[in-house]
Amino acid sequence: MLISVVRSMFKHIGATELSDSDVLGIIRTFKLDKLPPHYIFLLSSTLPILELIVAKLMKEEIDYTALVEGEA
């Protein structure tokens, strides 16, 4: 489960082709294997929701004209 969480997190920054040894190296470097199992379950459960939120915010276009007009 931890390997899939790490792969999905790195997928968002563009690292799509990680080998198993790369993922294990990341896990050992950041000592993620020391995390309690309920933290890993929490991460894997909330990650899809966070992905949806970030995707929605990335598609959002913010109109700053009201802010600029308010300063003038």
PQR file with spaces between the fields and no chain letter, atoms N, CA, C, O and H, PARSE charges and radii, in Angstrom:
ATOM       1  N    MET     1       0.829   -1.186    0.000 -0.4000 1.5000
ATOM       2  CA   MET     1       0.000    0.000    0.000 -0.0000 2.0000
ATOM       3  C    MET     1       0.874    1.251    0.000  0.5500 1.7000
ATOM       4  O    MET     1       0.559    2.234   -0.671 -0.5500 1.4000
ATOM       5  N    LEU     2       1.955    1.211    0.742 -0.4000 1.5000
ATOM       6  CA   LEU     2       2.848    2.365    0.809 -0.0000 2.0000
ATOM       7  C    LEU     2       3.496    2.632   -0.547  0.5500 1.7000
ATOM       8  O    LEU     2       3.694    3.786   -0.928 -0.5500 1.4000
ATOM       9  H    LEU     2       2.210    0.413    1.287  0.4000 1.0000
ATOM      10  N    ILE     3       3.821    1.580   -1.263 -0.4000 1.5000
ATOM      11  CA   ILE     3       4.437    1.738   -2.581 -0.0000 2.0000
ATOM      12  C    ILE     3       3.474    2.430   -3.538  0.5500 1.7000
ATOM      13  O    ILE     3       3.887    3.300   -4.304 -0.5500 1.4000
ATOM      14  H    ILE     3       3.660    0.643   -0.954  0.4000 1.0000
ATOM      15  N    SER     4       2.211    2.060   -3.505 -0.4000 1.5000
ATOM      16  CA   SER     4       1.236    2.701   -4.398 -0.0000 2.0000
ATOM      17  C    SER     4       1.004    4.155   -4.016  0.5500 1.7000
ATOM      18  O    SER     4       0.783    4.990   -4.892 -0.5500 1.4000
ATOM      19  H    SER     4       1.875    1.354   -2.882  0.4000 1.0000
ATOM      20  N    VAL     5       1.049    4.474   -2.731 -0.4000 1.5000
ATOM      21  CA   VAL     5       0.901    5.872   -2.296 -0.0000 2.0000
ATOM      22  C    VAL     5       2.073    6.705   -2.796  0.5500 1.7000
ATOM      23  O    VAL     5       1.882    7.810   -3.304 -0.5500 1.4000
ATOM      24  H    VAL     5       1.228    3.795   -2.019  0.4000 1.0000
ATOM      25  N    VAL     6       3.280    6.179   -2.654 -0.4000 1.5000
ATOM      26  CA   VAL     6       4.466    6.915   -3.104 -0.0000 2.0000
ATOM      27  C    VAL     6       4.436    7.090   -4.617  0.5500 1.7000
ATOM      28  O    VAL     6       4.754    8.167   -5.120 -0.5500 1.4000
ATOM      29  H    VAL     6       3.435    5.281   -2.241  0.4000 1.0000
ATOM      30  N    ARG     7       4.060    6.048   -5.346 -0.4000 1.5000
ATOM      31  CA   ARG     7       3.972    6.153   -6.812 -0.0000 2.0000
ATOM      32  C    ARG     7       2.950    7.206   -7.234  0.5500 1.7000
ATOM      33  O    ARG     7       3.216    7.990   -8.145 -0.5500 1.4000
ATOM      34  H    ARG     7       3.802    5.172   -4.938  0.4000 1.0000
ATOM      35  N    SER     8       1.798    7.235   -6.592 -0.4000 1.5000
ATOM      36  CA   SER     8       0.775    8.205   -6.977 -0.0000 2.0000
ATOM      37  C    SER     8       1.187    9.631   -6.614  0.5500 1.7000
ATOM      38  O    SER     8       0.828   10.573   -7.321 -0.5500 1.4000
ATOM      39  H    SER     8       1.583    6.598   -5.852  0.4000 1.0000
ATOM      40  N    MET     9       1.923    9.799   -5.538 -0.4000 1.5000
ATOM      41  CA   MET     9       2.395   11.142   -5.173 -0.0000 2.0000
ATOM      42  C    MET     9       3.436   11.639   -6.175  0.5500 1.7000
ATOM      43  O    MET     9       3.420   12.811   -6.553 -0.5500 1.4000
ATOM      44  H    MET     9       2.214    9.034   -4.964  0.4000 1.0000
ATOM      45  N    PHE    10       4.331   10.768   -6.603 -0.4000 1.5000
ATOM      46  CA   PHE    10       5.354   11.173   -7.556 -0.0000 2.0000
ATOM      47  C    PHE    10       4.800   11.291   -8.970  0.5500 1.7000
ATOM      48  O    PHE    10       5.400   11.956   -9.815 -0.5500 1.4000
ATOM      49  H    PHE    10       4.345    9.817   -6.296  0.4000 1.0000
ATOM      50  N    LYS    11       3.668   10.659   -9.237 -0.4000 1.5000
ATOM      51  CA   LYS    11       3.031   10.790  -10.545 -0.0000 2.0000
ATOM      52  C    LYS    11       2.605   12.231  -10.792  0.5500 1.7000
ATOM      53  O    LYS    11       2.602   12.690  -11.934 -0.5500 1.4000
ATOM      54  H    LYS    11       3.180   10.119   -8.552  0.4000 1.0000
ATOM      55  N    HIS    12       2.250   12.936   -9.745 -0.4000 1.5000
ATOM      56  CA   HIS    12       1.780   14.314   -9.881 -0.0000 2.0000
ATOM      57  C    HIS    12       2.896   15.308  -10.160  0.5500 1.7000
ATOM      58  O    HIS    12       2.641   16.403  -10.660 -0.5500 1.4000
ATOM      59  H    HIS    12       2.251   12.563   -8.817  0.4000 1.0000
ATOM      60  N    ILE    13       4.114   14.941   -9.845 -0.4000 1.5000
ATOM      61  CA   ILE    13       5.215   15.848  -10.164 -0.0000 2.0000
ATOM      62  C    ILE    13       5.926   15.436  -11.444  0.5500 1.7000
ATOM      63  O    ILE    13       6.941   16.029  -11.811 -0.5500 1.4000
ATOM      64  H    ILE    13       4.321   14.052   -9.438  0.4000 1.0000
ATOM      65  N    GLY    14       5.401   14.426  -12.123 -0.4000 1.5000
ATOM      66  CA   GLY    14       5.924   14.052  -13.429 -0.0000 2.0000
ATOM      67  C    GLY    14       6.820   12.842  -13.455  0.5500 1.7000
ATOM      68  O    GLY    14       7.296   12.468  -14.527 -0.5500 1.4000
ATOM      69  H    GLY    14       4.576   13.945  -11.826  0.4000 1.0000
ATOM      70  N    ALA    15       7.072   12.220  -12.342 -0.4000 1.5000
ATOM      71  CA   ALA    15       7.917   11.022  -12.300 -0.0000 2.0000
ATOM      72  C    ALA    15       7.035    9.792  -12.490  0.5500 1.7000
ATOM      73  O    ALA    15       6.616    9.162  -11.518 -0.5500 1.4000
ATOM      74  H    ALA    15       6.686   12.524  -11.471  0.4000 1.0000
ATOM      75  N    THR    16       6.759    9.457  -13.742 -0.4000 1.5000
ATOM      76  CA   THR    16       5.842    8.353  -14.009 -0.0000 2.0000
ATOM      77  C    THR    16       6.543    7.007  -14.129  0.5500 1.7000
ATOM      78  O    THR    16       5.908    5.969  -13.944 -0.5500 1.4000
ATOM      79  H    THR    16       7.100    9.968  -14.531  0.4000 1.0000
ATOM      80  N    GLU    17       7.819    7.002  -14.431 -0.4000 1.5000
ATOM      81  CA   GLU    17       8.518    5.740  -14.647 -0.0000 2.0000
ATOM      82  C    GLU    17       9.513    5.486  -13.524  0.5500 1.7000
ATOM      83  O    GLU    17      10.724    5.588  -13.723 -0.5500 1.4000
ATOM      84  H    GLU    17       8.335    7.845  -14.581  0.4000 1.0000
ATOM      85  N    LEU    18       9.008    5.159  -12.366 -0.4000 1.5000
ATOM      86  CA   LEU    18       9.851    4.822  -11.223 -0.0000 2.0000
ATOM      87  C    LEU    18       9.969    3.308  -11.121  0.5500 1.7000
ATOM      88  O    LEU    18       8.966    2.597  -11.182 -0.5500 1.4000
ATOM      89  H    LEU    18       8.025    5.075  -12.204  0.4000 1.0000
ATOM      90  N    SER    19      11.172    2.825  -10.967 -0.4000 1.5000
ATOM      91  CA   SER    19      11.337    1.390  -10.773 -0.0000 2.0000
ATOM      92  C    SER    19      11.042    1.046   -9.312  0.5500 1.7000
ATOM      93  O    SER    19      10.921    1.928   -8.462 -0.5500 1.4000
ATOM      94  H    SER    19      11.987    3.403  -10.917  0.4000 1.0000
ATOM      95  N    ASP    20      10.932   -0.235   -9.045 -0.4000 1.5000
ATOM      96  CA   ASP    20      10.664   -0.658   -7.674 -0.0000 2.0000
ATOM      97  C    ASP    20      11.802   -0.264   -6.739  0.5500 1.7000
ATOM      98  O    ASP    20      11.571    0.086   -5.582 -0.5500 1.4000
ATOM      99  H    ASP    20      11.031   -0.952   -9.735  0.4000 1.0000
ATOM     100  N    SER    21      13.029   -0.322   -7.245 -0.4000 1.5000
ATOM     101  CA   SER    21      14.163    0.065   -6.397 -0.0000 2.0000
ATOM     102  C    SER    21      14.161    1.562   -6.126  0.5500 1.7000
ATOM     103  O    SER    21      14.571    1.991   -5.047 -0.5500 1.4000
ATOM     104  H    SER    21      13.217   -0.606   -8.185  0.4000 1.0000
ATOM     105  N    ASP    22      13.703    2.371   -7.091 -0.4000 1.5000
ATOM     106  CA   ASP    22      13.578    3.812   -6.855 -0.0000 2.0000
ATOM     107  C    ASP    22      12.566    4.098   -5.755  0.5500 1.7000
ATOM     108  O    ASP    22      12.816    4.902   -4.856 -0.5500 1.4000
ATOM     109  H    ASP    22      13.369    2.022   -7.967  0.4000 1.0000
ATOM     110  N    VAL    23      11.435    3.438   -5.838 -0.4000 1.5000
ATOM     111  CA   VAL    23      10.378    3.647   -4.836 -0.0000 2.0000
ATOM     112  C    VAL    23      10.857    3.196   -3.462  0.5500 1.7000
ATOM     113  O    VAL    23      10.623    3.881   -2.467 -0.5500 1.4000
ATOM     114  H    VAL    23      11.232    2.785   -6.568  0.4000 1.0000
ATOM     115  N    LEU    24      11.521    2.060   -3.402 -0.4000 1.5000
ATOM     116  CA   LEU    24      12.038    1.593   -2.113 -0.0000 2.0000
ATOM     117  C    LEU    24      13.104    2.535   -1.569  0.5500 1.7000
ATOM     118  O    LEU    24      13.190    2.743   -0.359 -0.5500 1.4000
ATOM     119  H    LEU    24      11.711    1.503   -4.211  0.4000 1.0000
ATOM     120  N    GLY    25      13.910    3.103   -2.450 -0.4000 1.5000
ATOM     121  CA   GLY    25      14.906    4.084   -2.018 -0.0000 2.0000
ATOM     122  C    GLY    25      14.261    5.328   -1.444  0.5500 1.7000
ATOM     123  O    GLY    25      14.738    5.869   -0.447 -0.5500 1.4000
ATOM     124  H    GLY    25      13.840    2.934   -3.433  0.4000 1.0000
ATOM     125  N    ILE    26      13.182    5.791   -2.061 -0.4000 1.5000
ATOM     126  CA   ILE    26      12.452    6.954   -1.554 -0.0000 2.0000
ATOM     127  C    ILE    26      11.847    6.645   -0.194  0.5500 1.7000
ATOM     128  O    ILE    26      11.907    7.461    0.726 -0.5500 1.4000
ATOM     129  H    ILE    26      12.794    5.352   -2.872  0.4000 1.0000
ATOM     130  N    ILE    27      11.271    5.471   -0.079 -0.4000 1.5000
ATOM     131  CA   ILE    27      10.640    5.072    1.185 -0.0000 2.0000
ATOM     132  C    ILE    27      11.686    5.007    2.295  0.5500 1.7000
ATOM     133  O    ILE    27      11.437    5.454    3.415 -0.5500 1.4000
ATOM     134  H    ILE    27      11.222    4.808   -0.826  0.4000 1.0000
ATOM     135  N    ARG    28      12.845    4.456    1.987 -0.4000 1.5000
ATOM     136  CA   ARG    28      13.886    4.342    3.014 -0.0000 2.0000
ATOM     137  C    ARG    28      14.547    5.678    3.315  0.5500 1.7000
ATOM     138  O    ARG    28      14.928    5.935    4.457 -0.5500 1.4000
ATOM     139  H    ARG    28      13.048    4.093    1.077  0.4000 1.0000
ATOM     140  N    THR    29      14.689    6.534    2.302 -0.4000 1.5000
ATOM     141  CA   THR    29      15.317    7.839    2.520 -0.0000 2.0000
ATOM     142  C    THR    29      14.482    8.697    3.460  0.5500 1.7000
ATOM     143  O    THR    29      15.006    9.323    4.381 -0.5500 1.4000
ATOM     144  H    THR    29      14.380    6.325    1.375  0.4000 1.0000
ATOM     145  N    PHE    30      13.173    8.716    3.214 -0.4000 1.5000
ATOM     146  CA   PHE    30      12.285    9.525    4.053 -0.0000 2.0000
ATOM     147  C    PHE    30      11.740    8.749    5.250  0.5500 1.7000
ATOM     148  O    PHE    30      10.891    9.253    5.986 -0.5500 1.4000
ATOM     149  H    PHE    30      12.747    8.207    2.466  0.4000 1.0000
ATOM     150  N    LYS    31      12.225    7.534    5.444 -0.4000 1.5000
ATOM     151  CA   LYS    31      11.848    6.666    6.566 -0.0000 2.0000
ATOM     152  C    LYS    31      10.339    6.477    6.654  0.5500 1.7000
ATOM     153  O    LYS    31       9.760    6.467    7.741 -0.5500 1.4000
ATOM     154  H    LYS    31      12.915    7.124    4.846  0.4000 1.0000
ATOM     155  N    LEU    32       9.714    6.326    5.486 -0.4000 1.5000
ATOM     156  CA   LEU    32       8.268    6.129    5.460 -0.0000 2.0000
ATOM     157  C    LEU    32       7.875    4.746    5.941  0.5500 1.7000
ATOM     158  O    LEU    32       6.724    4.526    6.321 -0.5500 1.4000
ATOM     159  H    LEU    32      10.184    6.334    4.604  0.4000 1.0000
ATOM     160  N    ASP    33       8.820    3.806    5.930 -0.4000 1.5000
ATOM     161  CA   ASP    33       8.512    2.463    6.412 -0.0000 2.0000
ATOM     162  C    ASP    33       8.338    2.427    7.932  0.5500 1.7000
ATOM     163  O    ASP    33       7.872    1.429    8.481 -0.5500 1.4000
ATOM     164  H    ASP    33       9.754    3.985    5.622  0.4000 1.0000
ATOM     165  N    LYS    34       8.705    3.501    8.600 -0.4000 1.5000
ATOM     166  CA   LYS    34       8.525    3.598   10.053 -0.0000 2.0000
ATOM     167  C    LYS    34       7.145    4.135   10.437  0.5500 1.7000
ATOM     168  O    LYS    34       6.778    4.136   11.613 -0.5500 1.4000
ATOM     169  H    LYS    34       9.083    4.312    8.154  0.4000 1.0000
ATOM     170  N    LEU    35       6.380    4.594    9.436 -0.4000 1.5000
ATOM     171  CA   LEU    35       5.049    5.127    9.734 -0.0000 2.0000
ATOM     172  C    LEU    35       4.123    4.020   10.220  0.5500 1.7000
ATOM     173  O    LEU    35       4.197    2.890    9.737 -0.5500 1.4000
ATOM     174  H    LEU    35       6.678    4.594    8.481  0.4000 1.0000
ATOM     175  N    PRO    36       3.262    4.335   11.163 -0.5600 1.5000
ATOM     176  CA   PRO    36       2.276    3.343   11.598  0.2800 2.0000
ATOM     177  C    PRO    36       1.302    3.024   10.459  0.5500 1.7000
ATOM     178  O    PRO    36       1.033    3.874    9.611 -0.5500 1.4000
ATOM     179  N    PRO    37       0.786    1.817   10.444 -0.5600 1.5000
ATOM     180  CA   PRO    37      -0.115    1.415    9.347  0.2800 2.0000
ATOM     181  C    PRO    37      -1.359    2.282    9.213  0.5500 1.7000
ATOM     182  O    PRO    37      -1.863    2.457    8.104 -0.5500 1.4000
ATOM     183  N    HIS    38      -1.864    2.829   10.313 -0.4000 1.5000
ATOM     184  CA   HIS    38      -3.064    3.652   10.199 -0.0000 2.0000
ATOM     185  C    HIS    38      -2.763    4.984    9.516  0.5500 1.7000
ATOM     186  O    HIS    38      -3.663    5.568    8.912 -0.5500 1.4000
ATOM     187  H    HIS    38      -1.454    2.687   11.214  0.4000 1.0000
ATOM     188  N    TYR    39      -1.531    5.483    9.590 -0.4000 1.5000
ATOM     189  CA   TYR    39      -1.160    6.695    8.851 -0.0000 2.0000
ATOM     190  C    TYR    39      -1.119    6.418    7.356  0.5500 1.7000
ATOM     191  O    TYR    39      -1.551    7.243    6.552 -0.5500 1.4000
ATOM     192  H    TYR    39      -0.800    5.009   10.080  0.4000 1.0000
ATOM     193  N    ILE    40      -0.606    5.270    6.995 -0.4000 1.5000
ATOM     194  CA   ILE    40      -0.541    4.895    5.579 -0.0000 2.0000
ATOM     195  C    ILE    40      -1.949    4.719    5.028  0.5500 1.7000
ATOM     196  O    ILE    40      -2.238    5.135    3.906 -0.5500 1.4000
ATOM     197  H    ILE    40      -0.256    4.599    7.648  0.4000 1.0000
ATOM     198  N    PHE    41      -2.823    4.106    5.813 -0.4000 1.5000
ATOM     199  CA   PHE    41      -4.212    3.950    5.390 -0.0000 2.0000
ATOM     200  C    PHE    41      -4.886    5.308    5.238  0.5500 1.7000
ATOM     201  O    PHE    41      -5.659    5.523    4.305 -0.5500 1.4000
ATOM     202  H    PHE    41      -2.589    3.768    6.725  0.4000 1.0000
ATOM     203  N    LEU    42      -4.593    6.217    6.152 -0.4000 1.5000
ATOM     204  CA   LEU    42      -5.144    7.566    6.073 -0.0000 2.0000
ATOM     205  C    LEU    42      -4.670    8.261    4.802  0.5500 1.7000
ATOM     206  O    LEU    42      -5.468    8.889    4.104 -0.5500 1.4000
ATOM     207  H    LEU    42      -3.964    6.042    6.911  0.4000 1.0000
ATOM     208  N    LEU    43      -3.384    8.155    4.497 -0.4000 1.5000
ATOM     209  CA   LEU    43      -2.846    8.753    3.278 -0.0000 2.0000
ATOM     210  C    LEU    43      -3.499    8.167    2.030  0.5500 1.7000
ATOM     211  O    LEU    43      -3.898    8.902    1.127 -0.5500 1.4000
ATOM     212  H    LEU    43      -2.736    7.646    5.064  0.4000 1.0000
ATOM     213  N    SER    44      -3.604    6.859    1.986 -0.4000 1.5000
ATOM     214  CA   SER    44      -4.184    6.225    0.802 -0.0000 2.0000
ATOM     215  C    SER    44      -5.672    6.515    0.672  0.5500 1.7000
ATOM     216  O    SER    44      -6.208    6.495   -0.436 -0.5500 1.4000
ATOM     217  H    SER    44      -3.279    6.262    2.719  0.4000 1.0000
ATOM     218  N    SER    45      -6.336    6.781    1.768 -0.4000 1.5000
ATOM     219  CA   SER    45      -7.767    7.083    1.722 -0.0000 2.0000
ATOM     220  C    SER    45      -8.046    8.523    1.311  0.5500 1.7000
ATOM     221  O    SER    45      -9.011    8.786    0.593 -0.5500 1.4000
ATOM     222  H    SER    45      -5.900    6.797    2.668  0.4000 1.0000
ATOM     223  N    THR    46      -7.221    9.443    1.754 -0.4000 1.5000
ATOM     224  CA   THR    46      -7.480   10.860    1.472 -0.0000 2.0000
ATOM     225  C    THR    46      -6.795   11.359    0.206  0.5500 1.7000
ATOM     226  O    THR    46      -7.139   12.432   -0.289 -0.5500 1.4000
ATOM     227  H    THR    46      -6.437    9.229    2.337  0.4000 1.0000
ATOM     228  N    LEU    47      -5.842   10.614   -0.327 -0.4000 1.5000
ATOM     229  CA   LEU    47      -5.121   11.061   -1.508 -0.0000 2.0000
ATOM     230  C    LEU    47      -6.026   11.269   -2.728  0.5500 1.7000
ATOM     231  O    LEU    47      -5.850   12.267   -3.426 -0.5500 1.4000
ATOM     232  H    LEU    47      -5.562    9.742    0.075  0.4000 1.0000
ATOM     233  N    PRO    48      -6.981   10.385   -3.021 -0.5600 1.5000
ATOM     234  CA   PRO    48      -7.866   10.656   -4.165  0.2800 2.0000
ATOM     235  C    PRO    48      -8.709   11.919   -4.000  0.5500 1.7000
ATOM     236  O    PRO    48      -8.969   12.621   -4.978 -0.5500 1.4000
ATOM     237  N    ILE    49      -9.129   12.208   -2.792 -0.4000 1.5000
ATOM     238  CA   ILE    49      -9.909   13.418   -2.544 -0.0000 2.0000
ATOM     239  C    ILE    49      -9.048   14.652   -2.755  0.5500 1.7000
ATOM     240  O    ILE    49      -9.486   15.629   -3.364 -0.5500 1.4000
ATOM     241  H    ILE    49      -8.917   11.639   -1.998  0.4000 1.0000
ATOM     242  N    LEU    50      -7.817   14.603   -2.248 -0.4000 1.5000
ATOM     243  CA   LEU    50      -6.903   15.724   -2.438 -0.0000 2.0000
ATOM     244  C    LEU    50      -6.564   15.916   -3.922  0.5500 1.7000
ATOM     245  O    LEU    50      -6.412   17.048   -4.380 -0.5500 1.4000
ATOM     246  H    LEU    50      -7.462   13.809   -1.754  0.4000 1.0000
ATOM     247  N    GLU    51      -6.445   14.822   -4.667 -0.4000 1.5000
ATOM     248  CA   GLU    51      -6.188   14.920   -6.104 -0.0000 2.0000
ATOM     249  C    GLU    51      -7.335   15.624   -6.813  0.5500 1.7000
ATOM     250  O    GLU    51      -7.100   16.441   -7.703 -0.5500 1.4000
ATOM     251  H    GLU    51      -6.569   13.902   -4.295  0.4000 1.0000
ATOM     252  N    LEU    52      -8.556   15.323   -6.439 -0.4000 1.5000
ATOM     253  CA   LEU    52      -9.718   15.979   -7.044 -0.0000 2.0000
ATOM     254  C    LEU    52      -9.742   17.468   -6.713  0.5500 1.7000
ATOM     255  O    LEU    52     -10.060   18.293   -7.570 -0.5500 1.4000
ATOM     256  H    LEU    52      -8.747   14.659   -5.717  0.4000 1.0000
ATOM     257  N    ILE    53      -9.409   17.808   -5.485 -0.4000 1.5000
ATOM     258  CA   ILE    53      -9.401   19.220   -5.077 -0.0000 2.0000
ATOM     259  C    ILE    53      -8.346   19.997   -5.847  0.5500 1.7000
ATOM     260  O    ILE    53      -8.614   21.095   -6.336 -0.5500 1.4000
ATOM     261  H    ILE    53      -9.150   17.138   -4.788  0.4000 1.0000
ATOM     262  N    VAL    54      -7.155   19.435   -5.957 -0.4000 1.5000
ATOM     263  CA   VAL    54      -6.073   20.117   -6.675 -0.0000 2.0000
ATOM     264  C    VAL    54      -6.406   20.247   -8.151  0.5500 1.7000
ATOM     265  O    VAL    54      -6.136   21.283   -8.759 -0.5500 1.4000
ATOM     266  H    VAL    54      -6.938   18.543   -5.561  0.4000 1.0000
ATOM     267  N    ALA    55      -6.990   19.208   -8.734 -0.4000 1.5000
ATOM     268  CA   ALA    55      -7.368   19.274  -10.156 -0.0000 2.0000
ATOM     269  C    ALA    55      -8.415   20.354  -10.382  0.5500 1.7000
ATOM     270  O    ALA    55      -8.354   21.076  -11.378 -0.5500 1.4000
ATOM     271  H    ALA    55      -7.210   18.367   -8.241  0.4000 1.0000
ATOM     272  N    LYS    56      -9.361   20.472   -9.483 -0.4000 1.5000
ATOM     273  CA   LYS    56     -10.392   21.502   -9.596 -0.0000 2.0000
ATOM     274  C    LYS    56      -9.783   22.894   -9.478  0.5500 1.7000
ATOM     275  O    LYS    56     -10.147   23.797  -10.231 -0.5500 1.4000
ATOM     276  H    LYS    56      -9.411   19.886   -8.674  0.4000 1.0000
ATOM     277  N    LEU    57      -8.867   23.071   -8.547 -0.4000 1.5000
ATOM     278  CA   LEU    57      -8.227   24.376   -8.370 -0.0000 2.0000
ATOM     279  C    LEU    57      -7.319   24.731   -9.545  0.5500 1.7000
ATOM     280  O    LEU    57      -7.184   25.906   -9.885 -0.5500 1.4000
ATOM     281  H    LEU    57      -8.571   22.337   -7.935  0.4000 1.0000
ATOM     282  N    MET    58      -6.703   23.743  -10.163 -0.4000 1.5000
ATOM     283  CA   MET    58      -5.825   24.015  -11.298 -0.0000 2.0000
ATOM     284  C    MET    58      -6.626   24.462  -12.521  0.5500 1.7000
ATOM     285  O    MET    58      -6.116   25.220  -13.346 -0.5500 1.4000
ATOM     286  H    MET    58      -6.812   22.788   -9.887  0.4000 1.0000
ATOM     287  N    LYS    59      -7.869   24.004  -12.650 -0.4000 1.5000
ATOM     288  CA   LYS    59      -8.711   24.379  -13.783 -0.0000 2.0000
ATOM     289  C    LYS    59      -9.400   25.723  -13.567  0.5500 1.7000
ATOM     290  O    LYS    59      -9.925   26.318  -14.508 -0.5500 1.4000
ATOM     291  H    LYS    59      -8.284   23.388  -11.980  0.4000 1.0000
ATOM     292  N    GLU    60      -9.394   26.186  -12.346 -0.4000 1.5000
ATOM     293  CA   GLU    60     -10.088   27.418  -11.982 -0.0000 2.0000
ATOM     294  C    GLU    60      -9.356   28.633  -12.551  0.5500 1.7000
ATOM     295  O    GLU    60      -8.135   28.745  -12.440 -0.5500 1.4000
ATOM     296  H    GLU    60      -8.967   25.703  -11.581  0.4000 1.0000
ATOM     297  N    GLU    61     -10.103   29.521  -13.148 -0.4000 1.5000
ATOM     298  CA   GLU    61      -9.522   30.770  -13.622 -0.0000 2.0000
ATOM     299  C    GLU    61      -9.975   31.880  -12.691  0.5500 1.7000
ATOM     300  O    GLU    61     -11.168   32.062  -12.451 -0.5500 1.4000
ATOM     301  H    GLU    61     -11.095   29.431  -13.239  0.4000 1.0000
ATOM     302  N    ILE    62      -9.009   32.615  -12.173 -0.4000 1.5000
ATOM     303  CA   ILE    62      -9.288   33.660  -11.205 -0.0000 2.0000
ATOM     304  C    ILE    62      -9.265   35.002  -11.928  0.5500 1.7000
ATOM     305  O    ILE    62      -8.318   35.321  -12.647 -0.5500 1.4000
ATOM     306  H    ILE    62      -8.039   32.467  -12.367  0.4000 1.0000
ATOM     307  N    ASP    63     -10.304   35.766  -11.730 -0.4000 1.5000
ATOM     308  CA   ASP    63     -10.415   37.079  -12.358 -0.0000 2.0000
ATOM     309  C    ASP    63      -9.954   38.133  -11.353  0.5500 1.7000
ATOM     310  O    ASP    63     -10.582   38.338  -10.314 -0.5500 1.4000
ATOM     311  H    ASP    63     -11.074   35.507  -11.146  0.4000 1.0000
ATOM     312  N    TYR    64      -8.855   38.792  -11.681 -0.4000 1.5000
ATOM     313  CA   TYR    64      -8.278   39.781  -10.784 -0.0000 2.0000
ATOM     314  C    TYR    64      -8.712   41.200  -11.122  0.5500 1.7000
ATOM     315  O    TYR    64      -8.206   42.143  -10.513 -0.5500 1.4000
ATOM     316  H    TYR    64      -8.345   38.625  -12.526  0.4000 1.0000
ATOM     317  N    THR    65      -9.619   41.388  -12.059 -0.4000 1.5000
ATOM     318  CA   THR    65     -10.000   42.738  -12.455 -0.0000 2.0000
ATOM     319  C    THR    65     -10.683   43.495  -11.317  0.5500 1.7000
ATOM     320  O    THR    65     -10.505   44.706  -11.180 -0.5500 1.4000
ATOM     321  H    THR    65     -10.030   40.622  -12.553  0.4000 1.0000
ATOM     322  N    ALA    66     -11.457   42.792  -10.510 -0.4000 1.5000
ATOM     323  CA   ALA    66     -12.135   43.452   -9.396 -0.0000 2.0000
ATOM     324  C    ALA    66     -11.108   43.964   -8.374  0.5500 1.7000
ATOM     325  O    ALA    66     -11.305   45.019   -7.771 -0.5500 1.4000
ATOM     326  H    ALA    66     -11.602   41.809  -10.621  0.4000 1.0000
ATOM     327  N    LEU    67     -10.053   43.241   -8.188 -0.4000 1.5000
ATOM     328  CA   LEU    67      -9.010   43.697   -7.259 -0.0000 2.0000
ATOM     329  C    LEU    67      -8.259   44.892   -7.799  0.5500 1.7000
ATOM     330  O    LEU    67      -7.936   45.819   -7.057 -0.5500 1.4000
ATOM     331  H    LEU    67      -9.893   42.384   -8.678  0.4000 1.0000
ATOM     332  N    VAL    68      -7.980   44.872   -9.095 -0.4000 1.5000
ATOM     333  CA   VAL    68      -7.245   45.963   -9.705 -0.0000 2.0000
ATOM     334  C    VAL    68      -8.100   47.229   -9.743  0.5500 1.7000
ATOM     335  O    VAL    68      -7.592   48.323   -9.497 -0.5500 1.4000
ATOM     336  H    VAL    68      -8.242   44.119   -9.698  0.4000 1.0000
ATOM     337  N    GLU    69      -9.387   47.095  -10.046 -0.4000 1.5000
ATOM     338  CA   GLU    69     -10.276   48.251  -10.084 -0.0000 2.0000
ATOM     339  C    GLU    69     -10.474   48.832   -8.699  0.5500 1.7000
ATOM     340  O    GLU    69     -10.674   50.039   -8.561 -0.5500 1.4000
ATOM     341  H    GLU    69      -9.800   46.206  -10.246  0.4000 1.0000
ATOM     342  N    GLY    70     -10.424   48.009   -7.679 -0.4000 1.5000
ATOM     343  CA   GLY    70     -10.615   48.499   -6.321 -0.0000 2.0000
ATOM     344  C    GLY    70      -9.461   49.357   -5.843  0.5500 1.7000
ATOM     345  O    GLY    70      -9.654   50.220   -4.987 -0.5500 1.4000
ATOM     346  H    GLY    70     -10.261   47.028   -7.791  0.4000 1.0000
ATOM     347  N    GLU    71      -8.261   49.143   -6.376 -0.4000 1.5000
ATOM     348  CA   GLU    71      -7.096   49.907   -5.961 -0.0000 2.0000
ATOM     349  C    GLU    71      -7.048   51.275   -6.642  0.5500 1.7000
ATOM     350  O    GLU    71      -6.469   52.214   -6.096 -0.5500 1.4000
ATOM     351  H    GLU    71      -8.104   48.442   -7.072  0.4000 1.0000
ATOM     352  N    ALA    72      -7.647   51.395   -7.822 -0.4000 1.5000
ATOM     353  CA   ALA    72      -7.527   52.644   -8.604 -0.0000 2.0000
ATOM     354  C    ALA    72      -8.329   53.767   -8.052  0.5500 1.7000
ATOM     355  O    ALA    72      -8.319   54.865   -8.608 -0.5500 1.4000
ATOM     356  H    ALA    72      -8.117   50.632   -8.265  0.4000 1.0000
